[in-house]
């Protein structure tokens, strides 16, 4: 293609418009109802005729929501329901910057409405809604449209590509280049490492570490804050930011309730910021890192050699700015209660935790050792993922065989009792495929505990009184138990597969099922479609224009570092960090930029732009909720726990921290370039 700016056509404008619309829908998914009407009265009448006594038959009600449970397991479901329905951050009201979900506000009669906004988390909502619909249906025929198409991160980019193909705005060459190009191969190592990290997380090792830290802190608020700050950094550096978000966020919500923090905003903001900052350290920490490294053929060791110092400096700057921003005692108290929970009770599979850590450590060591041979990352990590997969299969089959030897087949409740692989689905922000499903924090429950039975009775008696219910939920959040034989988890599934074959697989292989539903499957269609659309922008002339504009920002390597870094941060808030990285990497590779007089023969300028893009894609993800998939997941997990920080509160807290952190990171990159070149 001609390296000069090309004239824009109608197809060019259609391509860029489609790209922007797709990004907007990915950030804020929508549901389009299909024109298939259903009459409420007819439907409820048919349901009533088919099961006239269902509303009065407890066994049938239980069958509709969950499979047959033992008395103890059913009590645990009620405890989980109570916690999920009545969880607020803080005690005695909404804390500053963290507000309850609207469903928890008082109604017009002044009574607290403690209903859970997510129907999947409430065992009683279905019955009450059905009764209401039956009463209304007997008086008036209502038409509703239960069938629809959800446009989200998995479907929208694919539909965007199909639309561009149908309008001939892109051709088969764009599709081939987008799929077969170098940057698109970055999805492979990310997906492989995701399995290893999720398999390790399912053992409970990260929750064990969190409880161990909370107890070792000795009640000192500042020490505990620093400990959680470092734990999030290490987890993100060794695994990925997604693991931190899905593991630490629900833990911090329940932890704040148990220790009666006025507001957990300081801990939550520190968790998200460190998750994105520490993900700069390693090649596998973030999908954006992989995209950049694949585009410029940067090895594992070479990447870490450049990014470790900016990452460490950013973490240090972030901690100092967080302490300055949250200097008041209501954010980080001097003394914090110590939860009386044995951290070992959170380890659902201690042997699996040791095995998973060994697999992760060996895979990272091999990545370092083979980086000089320029072997594809997925070829190095793939065998370790297969080893982890084989061990998970063996674990499930051994447990199933033991269940058969005991003379009974595992029920769904028994399956999730130990592994707890089912988590509440997080779709508040339309990310069920990428946030799938946010893991409920694993907390021990003493079976047949008279204390918990009394708490449950109190909760039932005070179901309409907000403060009493809140206190009960807080007390039940972290029960105390010292016997390993009586340890269970409250992370029971509230969503049972409707497909009989899926349900059978879940009972036979619960651990594999749990890992499978947490794998970021939507990343594949999302990233590949983004690559194709960006390639379409290139063929339609937009990338050439953007590349020419970019040359005006790079008179020297220092200016290039700061300019590309801050532009990347800005574009993160417009496009989200993954599409932004794909787009900017393609711009920097275009001949209009790479062969310009300002960059030709100046490797320090090109290297500064590339490293600044990495910094911007990771740190720009902390500026607003919509700037990264991690931020959207974080917000989804909080809203699923009836907590909400809010867009502007999130932006306000980050603006007190992130500009300094971004400046420090880019300054360290500029210093490195000065020393090396």
N, C-alpha and C positions, 0 to 999 in steps of 0.2 A: 504493500500500500504506500501511496505517496506520503512522505513525511511532512509535507506542508499542510497547512490548515485547509480542509476541504469544505466546500459549500454544504450547508445544511439543507436537508430535504424534509418533506413531511414525515417520512419514515424516521428520520433522525429525531425529530421532535416527539414522535410517538414513542420511540424507544426510551428517551430520557423521562418522559411523563410516566410511562409504565413502570420504570425503575423506581421513581419516587413514590408512586401509588402503592407499589408492592411493599416498600419499606414502611410506609405509614400503616398499612394493614397488619404487617408483621408486629409492629409495636403495639397497635391497638386492634386486636382481632375483632371481627364482626361475624354475625350469624345471619344468613339469608334464609328465611322460611320458605319451604316449598308449598306451592298452591294445592295442598292436599288437605282439605278441611276435615275436622273431626268434631262431631256434635257431642258436647259434654253429657247431655242428658241421655242420649242413646248409649254412649260408652259406659256411663255409670250404671244405667239400668241393666245393660248386659252383664256388667261385672257383678251386680247385686244378684241377678238371676243365677249366675254361675256359682256364686259362693255367698248365699244369703246369710250365713252365720260367721263369715270371716271376721267381721269386726268384733265379735264377741268370743272368738276362739283364740286364746293366746298362742297356742301352738301354731296355728295358721299364720298369725301375725309374725311370729318369729321366723317362720319359713320364708316369708316374703322378703325379709330383710337380711337374715343371716342363716346359715345352715344350723342344724341341730347342735346346740351347745350343752355342755355339762353345766351344772348349777354354778360351779366356781367360775368357769369361763364366761358364762352369761353375766355374772356379777362384774367381771373385769371389763366387759363391753360397756356396762352401765357406767363404770368409773371413767372409762375413756370418753364416753359420751358426755359425762358431766364436765370433764376437764375441757374437752374441745368446745362445748357449748358455752362455758362460763369463764373462759380464759381471757383476762384483761392483763395488760401490762401495768404493774403497780398494784397498790392496794388503796381502797377507799376512794376511787375516782380515777379519771383519766389523767395521766401524767402529761407534763409539758412535752409538746412535739410528738407525742404518741397518743393518738385518740382511739377510742373504741370504735368498732365497726358500727355503722348506722343501725344494724339490727339489735344492738345492745342498748340503744337509747330508750328513754322512757316514752311510753305512749301518751295519748291525750288524757288518760285518766290518772297519770302519774305513777303507773306501775312499771317496773323495769321489765323490758322485753329481752330476755336472755337467750332467745332462739339463735341457733347457729345458721348463718347465711348459706352454708353449704349443705344441701339436703343429704349428701352422702354421709355426713358426720352425725346425723340425728336419727335415732332409731324410731322416734315417735312422730316425726313430722309427716311421714307418708300417711299414717293412719288419720291424723287430724286433718290433713289436706283433703284426703278422700272423703271424710265425713262432711267437710264444708262443701266440697263440690257436689256431693249427693244432695245436700239441702238446697243449694242454689240451682242444681240441675232440675230438681223437681218443680221449681218455680219458673225457670226460664231456660230456653235452649241457647247455649252459648257455643260459638264456633271458635275453635283454636287450631293452630297449625303446629303440631308437635314435630313434624319432620322438617329438616332444614340442612343447609350446607354451611359448615363453619370454615371461614377463611382465616387461617392462622399461619404459624411459621412453617408448617409442613406442606400446606396446600397452596397458599397464595403464590409463592415464587414459581411453583410448577405451572400454575394457571397463567402466570405472567409470561412465562416462556412460550406456552402453547398459544397465547393470544398474539405474541409477536410473530410466531411462525405462521399463524393463520392470516395475519395482515401483511406477511412477507417483509416485515421490518428487519428480520434476521433470516439467515438461511442455514442450510445444513452445515456449512463450513464453520459458522459461529458456534453451533452446537458442538461440533467435533473439537474445535479448539478449546472451548470452555471445559469440556470433560477431560480431554487428553492432555491439556496443558500442565506445566509443572506445578503451579500453585494449587491446582485442584487435588493433586496427590497428597496434600497435607491432611486430608480428611482421614486417610488410612491410619497413620500413627496415632492420631488423636483418639479414634474409635478403639484401637487396640489397647492403649493405656487406660482408657475409660473403663474397660472391663476389669482390668487388674485393680484399679483404685476402688471401684464399686464393690467388687468381691471382697476386698479388704475391709471396706466400710461396713459391710453386712455382718462382719464378725463382732462388731461393737467396740473395736479397739479405740476408735476416736472418742467415743463417749466415755470409755474407761479413762482415757487421758484427761478428758474434761473434768470428770468427777475427782480424779486423783489430784489435779491442780487445784480445784476448789477446796479440797481438804488440806492440802499442803500449804495453802496460802495463809493458814492460821488466823483467818478472820480479818486480816488487813486488806482494806478495800483497794488501796493502790497496788499492793503486791498481787492481788487476784486479777486486777485489771491488766497489769503488765504480763502476768502469766497467760491469760487468755489472748492477749495481743501477740505474744510470741508463739503460742500454740497455733493460732490461725495462720501466722506467717509460715511456720514450718510445714503445716498441712498443705497450704497452697503451693509452697515451693517444691515439695516432694511429690504431691499428687496433682491437684488442679484446683482452680477456684470454685468449680462446680461442686466438688466434694465438700469444701468448706461451707458453702452456702446451704447445701441440703442437710448437712450434719450439725453445724454449729448454731444456725439460726433458731430452730425449734428448741435446742437445748438452752440457749440464752433466754428465751421467753419463759420457759418453765423454771429455770434457775432464778430469774429475777422475781418470780412469784414466790418461790420457796424461801428466799432470803429477804423478801419484802423490800426490794429496791423501790425507791420513789419513782424512778423511770430507768429503763435499761437502754436509753438512747445512746449513751456513751459506749456501752459494750457492743451494741448492734452496729453502730457506725464504724467502730474500730474493726469489727469482724469483716465487714464488707470492704473497707479500704485496704486492709492488709491482704485480703483474698485476691484483690486485683493487683496490688503492688508487688507482692511476693511472687505472683505468677510470671513476672518478668525474668526470674532467676534462671529457669530452665527452659529448654526447647519445648517441652511437653506441657508447660504450665498453662498455656492458653492457646486456643485454636488460632488466634491472630499471629502468635509467634511462629507457629508451624507454617502458616501461609507465607509469611515474609521469608522464612528460612528456605522454604521450597522454591520460592521465586528467585532467590539470589544464591541458592546452593550453599548455604551456610551450614557448617557441621555442628554437631551437638557441643563439642568442646569450644569451638570458635565462638559460638553464640554466648555460652556462659562466660567465656573470658571477657567479652565486651560488656555483658549486662549484669554481672554479679555486683560490681562496684556501684553502678547507678541504683540497683535494687536495694542494696544495703543502706546507701545514703538516703534513699527515699523512705525506707522503713524507719530510720532514725528520725528524719524530719517529720514524718507522719506522727510518730509517738509524741514528740515535743509539741507539735501543733494541737494534737488531741488533748494533751494535758492542759495546754493553755486555753483551749476552747471550752473544755469541760472541767474547769478549775473549781467550780462550786461543789460543795459537799453533797448536794442533792443528786448530782450525776455520778460521782465516784465517792461514796462514803468512806470515812476513815475506818469504820468497822462494818463487817458484813457477816451475817450468820453463816455457820458452816453446816451444810447439809449432812445429816448423819446417815450417809449411804455408803455402803462398802463398794468402792469402785469396781472390784472384781465381779460384783453381781451384774454389771453391764456387759461383761464379756460373754456373749452367747456361744462363742466357739473359740476358746482360748488357743487350742492347737491350730485352728484355722488362722487366728490372728498372727501367730508366730510364722506360720507357713506363708501367709500373704505378705508380711513384712520382708521375709527372705526373698520371695519372688520379686517384689518391687525393688529391693536393694540390688539384687543380681541384674535385673533388667537395666537399671540406671548405670551400674558398673559396666555392663557390656556396651551400652550406648557410648560411654566415655572411651572404652577401649577400641571400639570399631569406628569411631568418628573419623579417624585419620584415613581409613580405607574407603571412605565415601560410599558406604553401604546404606541402602534405604532404611529409614528408621523402622518402618513396619516389618521389615525382614528380620530385624534384631529383636523387637518387642513381641512379634507374633508368636514365636515358640514359647515364651514365658506366659503369654495369655492362654495358650493351649494347655500348658501345665496347670495354670489356675483353674481353667475350665474342667480339666480331668479330675482335679481334686474336688471341685464342687459337685460334679456328677457322682463321684464315689461317696461323698458325704450324704447326698440325698438318697442314694440307693442303699447305703448302710442303714440309715434311719428307717427307710421304708421296710427293709428286711427285718429289722428288729421289731417294728410294729406288727408285722405278720407273725413273727415268732411268738409274740405276746397274745396272739389269738384275736386280734382286732385290726381292722384297716384304719388308717389315719383319716380322721375327719378333718374338715377344713380348719376347725378351731384348734385341733391338736397339732396340725401342721404348722400353724403360725405361732403356736405357744412358745416354741423354742427359738426358731429362726426369726419370727416376726418379719417376714419378708414383704407383707403387704403394708403399704403406707397410704395415708389419706391422699387422694388425688388433688393436686394443686392446679386448678384451672381458672383461678380468679382473674389472672391477667392473660388468659387465653394461651397458656403455654403448657398444656397437658403433656405434650410430647417431649419438650426439652426439660421441664421441671419435674418430670414424671418420677413417681409421685413423691412429694416432699416427705422425707422420713419423719415419722413421729418419734419423739425422743424416747429412748428406752429407759424406763424407770422401773425399779423392782417393786413388786407387790407381794405381800405376804398372804398366802392363800388362807381363806376362812378367818381372816383377821377380824376380831371383834371391834377393833378401833375403826376399821374401814366400814364395817357393817353399820356401826352407829353413825358414821359420817354420811353414809348413803341414805339412811333413814332420815337424818336431819335435812339432807338436801331435798328429799322428796317432800318433806313437810313444809319446807320454806322455798318452794320452787318459784314463787313470785316475788321473793324478797331478795333484792340484788346483793346487799352486803353479806347476808348470811350465806347465800349461794356462793358468792365470791370467796368467802373464807373457807367454805367446804372444799371448793375446787383447789384452793391453794394448799390446804392441808393434805388433800389426796394426791397432790401433784408429786410429792416425794415421800411416800411412806417409808417406814424404817423396818428393816428386816435383817436378821443375822444368820438365817439358815439358808444354805445354798439350795436345799431340796425344795424350798417353798418360793423360789424365785420364778416369776413369770414376767412378761412384758405387757404393757398396756397398748402396744402398737398393733392391736388386732385390726384386721381388715374390715372396712365398712362398705366395701364394694366387691361383691362376689361375681366372678365371671359368669355371664349368661350362657356362653357356649359350653356345651357339655364336655367337649374335647379339651377346651382350655381349662375348665375346672378339674378335669381328670389329670391333666399335666400338672396343674398347681398342687394337687394332693400328692402326686408321685414325686415331683421335683420342686419343692417349695423354694429352695434357695435359688435355683436357676431361674425360676419364675420371677422371684423378687429382683434379681439382678437384671433380668430381661426388661422388666417394666421401668427400670431406672436408667437403662442405657439411652443415650441421646440419639435415638434413631432419626429424629427430625433434622438433625444436623446434616445428614446426607443429602436429602432433596433440597434443603435450604441452601447449603453452600454450593452445590453443583449448579443450581438454578441461578444463584448470584454470579457465579463464574460465567455462565452462558450469557446473562444479560449484560455484564460488564464487557464481555467480548463483543456483544452486539453494539454497545456504545462505541467500541473501538472501530468496528467496521462502518458505523454510520458517521464517523468523523469527530465525535465528541472527545474521545481520549486524546486525539491530536491537538485539539484546541486547549484542553485542560493542561496538557504537557507543555505547550507554549507559554501558557500563563505561569506555570510553576517555575519556569526558568528565571522569571523576574524576582523570585524569592531567594535565589541562591548565589549572591555575588561572591561569597566565600563560605568556608565550611562552618564557621561560627554562626553566621546569619542563617545558613541552610539548616543547621541543627535546631535553632530556636524557631524559625519560621515553619518548617515542616512539622515540628513537634506541636506547636500551638494550633496550627491549622488542622492537624489530625484530631486534636482534642475537640475543636469546634465542630468538625464534621462528624465526630462520634455522636454528638447531641442532635445532629440532623439525620444521620443515616443509620445509627447503631454501629458498634465498633467492628463487627465482622464484615458487613458490606463495605464500610469505609476502608478497611484494610485491603480488601480485594481491589477496590477502585483505585486507591492511591498507589498501591504496588504496581498496578497496570500502568498508571500514569508515569511513574518513575522509570519504568522499563521502556516506555515509548521512545523511538528514535528522536522525536522532537525535543525530548529532555535529555536522554542519555548521550546524544551526539551533538548537543549544543556546545558552543565555545566555552560556556561557563562550567560545564561538567566534563567535557572531553579531556582526558589526560589528567584529571584531578580526582583520584580515588578517594581523597579525604572528604570531598564534597558529597560524592555518592554514598560513602559509608556513613557520613553524618545524617543524610536524609533517611537512610534505611534504619539506623538505630533510633532516630527521632520518631519514625513511624511506629516502631515497637513501643517506645515510651508512650506516645500518644494513644495508641490502641489499648494499652493496659491502664494507664492512669486516667485517660479520658473517660473510661468506663465508670469512674467514681463521681462524675460531676452531676449527672441527673439520672433519674430512674430509667429513662428510656435509652440511655447511651450504651447499654450493653445487655446481653442476654442474662448475665449474672445478676445485674440490678433488677431486671424483671422477675427473675426467679426469687430473689430475696424479698421483693415486695409481695409476690404471690404467697410465699411461705408465711409471711407475717399476717397477711389478710386471712389466710386459712386458719390462723390462730386468733382471729377476731382482734387483730392489732393493725394499726395503719399509721405509718409515719407521714405520708402525704408528699406530693410532688414538691411543693414549695418549701416545706420544712426540710426535706432531704437536700434540696438545692442550697438552702441557707446554711445548714450545718457543713456541707462540703465546701462551700465557698470560703469558709474560715480555715480550711486545712489544705485543700488540693492545689490551689495556685502556687503556694510555697513549695509543696512536694514536687510538682511538675517542673518548676524552675530549678530546683536542686538537682533533679534527675538529668535534665537537659544540660545543666552546667557541668556535671560530672562527665557526661558524654563528650562535651566540648573539650574538657581537660584531657580526656583519654586520647582524643584525636590529635591534640597538640603534642602530647608526649610521643605517640606512635608515629605520626607523620611529620 
